[in-house]
Amino acid sequence: MLARGSALSRRFASSAVASVSRGSSDGARLGAAAAAAGTAAAAAWSLQQQRERATRCDSDPIALGAALLGGLAVGGAGGYLLGKSKKDAVEAKYETYWPRKIMMVFGAPGAGKGTQGVKIVDELEIPQLSTGDMLREAVAAGTEIGKKAKEVMASGGLVSDDIVIGIIADRIKEPDCKSGFILDGFPRTLPQAKALDAMLAKNGESVSLVMAFDVDQAVLEDRVCGRWMDKASGRSYHVKYAPPKTMKMGPDGKPIPSTMKDDITGNALYQRPDDTAEALKKRLDSYNKQTVPILDHYAPHGIVKRVDGGRNIHEVWADVQGKLSSGN
């Protein structure tokens, strides 16, 4: 009986130890290890009891089984608590020592930052914050800063940088920004960038990554001037890269406007008034004068990463992914 009990104990202990090596999570490994310890303790108790009753040779198998199961239960519960405690500790350490990702995406009209921005959001699982959306949300919510913005807009004035900074400061306190966020459309000027830096510094934070998409002007003109939109859905088409099924070309080599229709609804497509070569030139001049200095402002910190946006969408995304993960 004594030998049989010892063998049973060893089998339970071996099984528990094996589960440690197979476990894929810390909680599972800790639970199995604790269970093994509980099993060993139960086995030791059982052997002691059997020695005391050796003269009778009538050890109770039910008691032995209960001791083993009790050891496993206590060990498993202890492992769960240890695993949970370790997970909480890791999360707390991450929040303390590793700051959240604060990212900006820059690019001239047609550079592809909108397309890549969506992919970055999915990759990092952090929100992309548009100043326009934040303004509307703050006004709708009736926050203090939102009320100030509403008064200015109602009078026909431009919302000041201070108000925009205040709206951003409120928005990034939301739970979805816990791990980080991407700023879209802000800052547009160097003074705005410095005001943003000052706001973040109050919480011991700073911008961690600025990604700039560089595209040759001739490529930008080709992309922008060939773009057609469906007003209702926002679907975008391009005469060269993604033409609608109904498109027909005229003798001048340009698409016939009446043939430009949405593939799904059949609605007439339109071109934005600023999607012309003349308008693009003005927009590029503004971008170079106001936005490029922002890149120069952050460059000394080693956080500006440039991407050649003139390649195909898959090559650009591969480059973006590499810079997101390695910081190169």
Secondary structure in CASP SS format (residue, H / E / C, confidence):
PFRMAT SS
TARGET T0000
AUTHOR 0000-0000-0000
METHOD secondary structure of the structure
MODEL  1
M C 1.00
L H 1.00
A H 1.00
R H 1.00
G H 1.00
S H 1.00
A H 1.00
L H 1.00
S H 1.00
R H 1.00
R H 1.00
F H 1.00
A H 1.00
S H 1.00
S H 1.00
A H 1.00
V H 1.00
A H 1.00
S H 1.00
V H 1.00
S H 1.00
R H 1.00
G C 1.00
S C 1.00
S C 1.00
D H 1.00
G H 1.00
A H 1.00
R H 1.00
L H 1.00
G H 1.00
A H 1.00
A H 1.00
A H 1.00
A H 1.00
A H 1.00
A H 1.00
G H 1.00
T H 1.00
A H 1.00
A H 1.00
A H 1.00
A H 1.00
A H 1.00
W H 1.00
S H 1.00
L H 1.00
Q H 1.00
Q H 1.00
Q H 1.00
R H 1.00
E H 1.00
R C 1.00
A C 1.00
T C 1.00
R C 1.00
C C 1.00
D C 1.00
S C 1.00
D C 1.00
P H 1.00
I H 1.00
A H 1.00
L H 1.00
G H 1.00
A H 1.00
A H 1.00
L H 1.00
L H 1.00
G H 1.00
G H 1.00
L H 1.00
A H 1.00
V H 1.00
G H 1.00
G H 1.00
A H 1.00
G H 1.00
G H 1.00
Y H 1.00
L H 1.00
L H 1.00
G H 1.00
K H 1.00
S H 1.00
K H 1.00
K H 1.00
D H 1.00
A H 1.00
V H 1.00
E H 1.00
A H 1.00
K H 1.00
Y H 1.00
E H 1.00
T H 1.00
Y H 1.00
W C 1.00
P C 1.00
R C 1.00
K E 1.00
I E 1.00
M E 1.00
M E 1.00
V E 1.00
F E 1.00
G E 1.00
A C 1.00
P C 1.00
G C 1.00
A C 1.00
G C 1.00
K H 1.00
G H 1.00
T H 1.00
Q H 1.00
G H 1.00
V H 1.00
K H 1.00
I H 1.00
V H 1.00
D H 1.00
E H 1.00
L H 1.00
E C 1.00
I C 1.00
P C 1.00
Q E 1.00
L E 1.00
S E 1.00
T H 1.00
G H 1.00
D H 1.00
M H 1.00
L H 1.00
R H 1.00
E H 1.00
A H 1.00
V H 1.00
A H 1.00
A H 1.00
G C 1.00
T C 1.00
E H 1.00
I H 1.00
G H 1.00
K H 1.00
K H 1.00
A H 1.00
K H 1.00
E H 1.00
V H 1.00
M H 1.00
A H 1.00
S C 1.00
G C 1.00
G C 1.00
L C 1.00
V C 1.00
S C 1.00
D H 1.00
D H 1.00
I H 1.00
V H 1.00
I H 1.00
G H 1.00
I H 1.00
I H 1.00
A H 1.00
D H 1.00
R H 1.00
I C 1.00
K C 1.00
E C 1.00
P H 1.00
D H 1.00
C H 1.00
K C 1.00
S C 1.00
G E 1.00
F E 1.00
I E 1.00
L E 1.00
D E 1.00
G C 1.00
F C 1.00
P C 1.00
R C 1.00
T C 1.00
L H 1.00
P H 1.00
Q H 1.00
A H 1.00
K H 1.00
A H 1.00
L H 1.00
D H 1.00
A H 1.00
M H 1.00
L H 1.00
A H 1.00
K C 1.00
N C 1.00
G C 1.00
E C 1.00
S C 1.00
V C 1.00
S C 1.00
L E 1.00
V E 1.00
M E 1.00
A E 1.00
F E 1.00
D E 1.00
V C 1.00
D C 1.00
Q H 1.00
A H 1.00
V H 1.00
L H 1.00
E H 1.00
D H 1.00
R H 1.00
V H 1.00
C H 1.00
G C 1.00
R E 1.00
W E 1.00
M E 1.00
D C 1.00
K C 1.00
A C 1.00
S C 1.00
G C 1.00
R C 1.00
S E 1.00
Y E 1.00
H E 1.00
V C 1.00
K C 1.00
Y C 1.00
A E 1.00
P C 1.00
P C 1.00
K C 1.00
T C 1.00
M C 1.00
K C 1.00
M E 1.00
G C 1.00
P C 1.00
D C 1.00
G C 1.00
K C 1.00
P E 1.00
I C 1.00
P H 1.00
S H 1.00
T H 1.00
M C 1.00
K E 1.00
D C 1.00
D C 1.00
I C 1.00
T C 1.00
G C 1.00
N C 1.00
A E 1.00
L C 1.00
Y E 1.00
Q C 1.00
R C 1.00
P C 1.00
D C 1.00
D C 1.00
T C 1.00
A H 1.00
E H 1.00
A H 1.00
L H 1.00
K H 1.00
K H 1.00
R H 1.00
L H 1.00
D H 1.00
S H 1.00
Y H 1.00
N H 1.00
K H 1.00
Q H 1.00
T H 1.00
V H 1.00
P H 1.00
I H 1.00
L H 1.00
D H 1.00
H H 1.00
Y H 1.00
A H 1.00
P H 1.00
H H 1.00
G C 1.00
I C 1.00
V E 1.00
K E 1.00
R E 1.00
V E 1.00
D E 1.00
G C 1.00
G C 1.00
R C 1.00
N C 1.00
I H 1.00
H H 1.00
E H 1.00
V H 1.00
W H 1.00
A H 1.00
D H 1.00
V H 1.00
Q H 1.00
G H 1.00
K H 1.00
L H 1.00
S H 1.00
S H 1.00
G C 1.00
N C 1.00
END
